[in-house]
Structures are given as C-alpha cells and as structure tokens.
C-alpha cells in the first residue's frame, strides 16, 4: 500500500490530494443552482440513480458459486468428516503455521485458545474495547480477566501507548484485533509482548488473507483465531479455526473441544490419554461448513484483491475532500476489507457536522452512516463482579469514544459496480460543494 508520506512533485501525496479535492469541490460549488446540482435534501435530484435492486446486489454477501455448491454436494453424497482434515491441512499451508484446529465458530476457537493458555486464575489479558464480545467473554470461563485497552481512533486498532498504561502485575497475555481487515503493526506488538513477558495472541476474525511485512496475519501470535461466520471475508455460514505455533497449545486446545483429538497426538503427548473424554466440550466444525470454507480458500487472495481495487476506485476520490481520510495502514502491510468501508471524519476540516453530512449523503442515495460500535468496557457484564475472578477495571477510553463520533461508514461493495462507485463519488463531491449549508 502506498504511504501517505510518499512525495509527488515536492508535495506530500496527502497535500496533492487535498489540493485536487478543494479544486473539485470549488468547481462543483460554482455549478448552476438547478435540480441537477442542488442537494437532494433541498429538492434536487439524487446523485445515486442505480436502482435499489442493483444497489442491494452490489453489497450482497456471502456469494457462493459452483465451486462451493460442488464442495457441499460432495459431502452430502459421501457423508463423513474428511473435509475437516482437508481444511486444517490447507489452512496450515496457506497461513504458514504448524498447527490448525477447526471449531464450530470463532467464539469456540477463542474459548479453546484461552483454555490452552493455561494461565493461573486471576491472570489478565490486554484486549481492545472496540471488539466483538467473543474476544473477551470466554476468558471468564477460565478465571481470566480483561484489561481493557483503548484504540487509536484513526485505525480502530489497539493503542500500544494505552496498553502500557493498563499493565499490572497480573497481565499475562495480549490480544490485538485486526479490525475491519486492517493489520495491527505486529512487529511492535511482538516487541511489546517480549518486553513484558506476555503471550501474544491474535484475533483475525476480520482479516483472512491480510499480512504484515509479508507474513500472514494469524502466524504472528503464539495462537490466533479466524471466524467463518456468514459476514466474514471467508464465510462458511458458521465456523472458525485456531492456529497454533506450539504443539502443546494445539493439543490442549484440541482436547478441550474434541474428545477424539488425542488419537492423533504423539505417544508422549500428555493429552493423548484423554481420548474418549476430551477436556470439556464438543466444538467440532460441521463438515459441510468445513467443505464450504475450504472451497473458497484458493480464490481468497484474488477476491480480496478485487475488493481492495474497488475500494481504491472510490476512496481515492473521497480522500481528496477536506475532512475525509482513511484509516492509516502500516506501510509494509497488506490490508483487506470486511463488511464496511470506514473513513475518518474531521468536522473542523469538513466544515459541517458528521450527522448533517450523513443525512445529506443518505438523501443522495448513499448508504452512509455514522459508524458506531458497542464498547465492551461499558457493557453490564463487566461491572458485575460475580462473573469474574476479580472485578475488571472499567477505565475511561477516549480514543474509542472519539472513534464512535468521527467515523463514517460506507458499504463494502462485494461485486464489481463501477457505475455505483462513480455515483457514490459524485454524491460526496456534490455534498461537499454545498457543505457550508449543512453547518
């Protein structure tokens, strides 16, 4: 990905884009005040004229085709569990990890991971508040306690500076979450974990196929998890998988959720003796879901690249507009997109409140919204001490609060839709040309 610090003609790329955007917005602002240039909220014609059905088709997900249908049909015609073994084998190869275990969903993969940590009750795990409940709540089953960390509002990812403030003698692990497909700077995360003697974990539920410094996400952490839920980048309707760098973690996590797993362990494994009972639950993935996930794996990179290209067609125009910017991606990272295309909104530069801008965009036919996400540290569960070994600290986390006030969300187009992309860009440029009226 191109760096914001790259130079073009002696100016930074950001400055060039801002200048071009100001010129475009100015030209639009000088346009005639007729129905074609008036804002839709003022009675003008909406900029997005693509019919609703085509609009819906452009964002439909998941998308299954003949390969996925054939994979599922093969299991139906010859029922068995071999699809699970095949998925785990292919996943190990694709993500360059020595061990992988498929689970019935990403939440169960997280539960098995926390069990595999084998930490003493009362141990704390650094985790961002800006995440799905499943990144955190399974901790309580093993006496673990979340240490909530703020996020950088420009990336929505874990803020390492704030993580330093949340360290206590009880903190034993950390779980960065690669939010919306944007990689965390994993070299910095790894260095931080080494410095403080922490187990480094990864939540890659949003980022299948993304990488950092040429290394796949999911291969940096001692243990990592992926989700195959229907909205995810690689959807199997439901399912998940854990990856493990150490055999002992793999065997312990597998034994927690699969009573037959020990039969495959070496004779010297301490977990082999639990064949027939396992150590907890039955978390095995459905073989239909395994076949569905595996069928999509060969095309994952191409599909991600097509999605990134389409986002670029839109965002390269939008970031020219004052007050709009993209989440900053590390220079050596390859990001993907998942569910939404989010942009940071600076009201002082845009010259209008985000709520008013979103309302104007919606009138133009753009499926825009203020991106807000439930902050875990504010959920009732964490303030009730009976559920935890010791009560979690409920901190003030201003970065997450700011993110929920300053992030604008657009759909992630899952099908090639150049006409719709152009109309979205035109709608933004139209609204920006009239934004002085929105204050």
Secondary structure, 3 states (H helix, E strand, C coil): CCCCCCEECCEEHHHHHHHHHHHHHHHHHCCCCCCCCCCHHHCCCCCCCCCHHHHHHHCCCCCCCHHHHHHHHHHHHCCCCHHHHHHHHHHHHHHCCCEEEEECCHHHHHHHHHHHHCCCCCCEEEEECCCCHHHCHHHHHHCCEEEEECECCCCCCECHHHHHHCCCCCEEEEEEECHHHCCCCHHHHHHHHHHHCCEEEEECCCCCCCEECCEECCCCCCEEEEECCCCCCCCCCCCEEEEECCHHHHHHHHHHHCCCHHHHCCCCCCCHHHCCCCCCCCCCCCHHHHHHHHHHHCCHHHHHHHHHHHHHHHHHHHCCCCCEEECCCCCCEECCCCCEEEEEECHHHHCCCHHHHHHHHHHCCCCCEECCCCCHHHCHHHHCHHHCCCCCCCCCCHHHHHHHHHEEEEECCCCCCHHHHHHHHHHHHHHHHCHHHHC
